[in-house]
Amino acid sequence: MGGAGVFRPEVTEPLGCHVPVLAWGLGLERLGMFRFGLSDIRELYLAHLSWLTGVASCRS
């Protein structure tokens, strides 16, 4: 459920950091993926109105 990885040098070197930087954590997006049965995290950020109207907690 948690993500982890190493920052690419293109991200850290402009900031003056020339050593590998690790990152990890539990994102709310991954819990949302689990809750709604999604396999691609990008689905949480796309505007699929047909999907939203089909989810009971998104209807008013």
Secondary structure as UniProt FT lines:
FT   STRAND          3..6
FT   HELIX           9..12
FT   HELIX           13..15
FT   STRAND          22..25
FT   HELIX           28..36
FT   HELIX           41..45
FT   HELIX           49..54
FT   HELIX           56..58
//
